[in-house]
Amino acid sequence: MVTKKLTAEEIEKLKTDKKELQKQIKARSKSYVHEFRKAVGAAIISAFAFLIALAWRDVIIEFAESMTSLSNVQSNLITAFFVTIVSVVGIMFITKYVAVKAE
């Protein structure tokens, strides 16, 4: 096997290429983290929205079935409002956490 001694210019070019490669890797890893946060945020927001929908579904069904029984409907309305408020606060928190800062 023949080995060739590298010139100073070739060594410098390799060092420059290595630094450029490291910069590209860092940029791509930041992009990956950004996309991961967006995906997780979207999943959590979807879960909160689904929770709101389930709470309201029960309220609407019971309200339609029993117009005379106000105590059950009122308790379900209170539960639905509470779940909605908690979910909206959770959505706002997650949205703020996931928000991309201008670079």
C-alpha positions in Angstrom: 0.0 0.0 0.0 1.3 3.4 -1.0 0.8 6.2 1.5 0.9 9.8 0.5 1.9 12.6 2.8 -0.6 15.3 2.8 0.4 18.9 2.1 -0.5 21.7 4.5 -3.2 22.9 2.0 -4.8 19.5 1.9 -4.7 19.2 5.7 -6.3 22.7 6.0 -9.0 21.8 3.5 -9.8 18.7 5.5 -10.1 20.7 8.7 -12.4 23.2 6.9 -14.5 20.4 5.5 -14.8 18.9 9.0 -15.9 22.2 10.5 -18.5 22.6 7.7 -19.8 19.1 8.3 -20.1 19.7 12.0 -22.1 22.9 11.3 -24.5 21.0 9.0 -25.0 18.3 11.6 -25.8 20.9 14.3 -28.3 22.7 12.0 -30.0 19.4 11.1 -30.2 18.3 14.7 -31.8 21.7 15.6 -34.3 21.2 12.8 -35.1 17.7 14.0 -35.7 19.0 17.6 -37.9 21.7 16.2 -40.0 19.3 14.1 -40.2 16.8 17.1 -41.5 19.6 19.4 -44.1 20.6 16.7 -45.3 17.0 16.4 -45.5 16.5 20.2 -47.3 19.8 20.6 -49.8 18.9 17.9 -50.5 15.5 19.5 -51.0 17.0 23.0 -53.3 19.8 21.6 -55.3 17.1 19.7 -55.6 15.1 23.0 -57.0 18.1 24.8 -59.4 18.8 21.9 -60.6 15.2 22.0 -61.1 15.5 25.8 -63.2 18.6 25.3 -65.3 16.8 22.6 -65.9 13.8 24.9 -67.0 16.0 27.8 -69.4 17.9 25.6 -70.7 14.8 24.0 -71.9 13.4 27.3 -73.5 16.7 28.2 -75.4 17.1 24.9 -76.6 13.5 25.0 -77.9 13.7 28.5 -79.5 17.1 27.9 -81.3 15.8 24.8 -82.5 12.6 26.6 -83.7 14.2 29.8 -85.2 17.7 29.6 -86.8 17.2 33.0 -83.8 16.1 35.1 -81.9 19.3 35.6 -79.6 18.1 38.3 -77.7 15.6 36.1 -77.5 18.0 33.3 -76.3 20.8 35.5 -73.6 18.7 37.0 -72.5 17.5 33.6 -72.4 21.1 32.3 -70.2 22.1 35.3 -67.9 19.2 34.5 -67.8 20.1 30.8 -67.0 23.7 31.6 -64.2 22.7 34.0 -62.7 20.2 31.5 -62.9 22.9 28.8 -61.2 25.5 30.9 -58.4 23.1 31.9 -58.0 21.9 28.3 -57.8 25.4 26.9 -55.2 26.4 29.5 -53.3 23.3 28.6 -53.5 24.1 24.9 -52.3 27.7 25.5 -49.4 26.4 27.6 -48.3 23.8 25.0 -48.7 26.3 22.2 -46.4 28.8 24.0 -43.9 26.1 24.8 -43.8 24.8 21.2 -43.8 28.3 19.7 -40.7 28.9 17.5 -38.6 31.9 18.4 -37.6 34.2 15.5 -34.0 33.7 14.7 
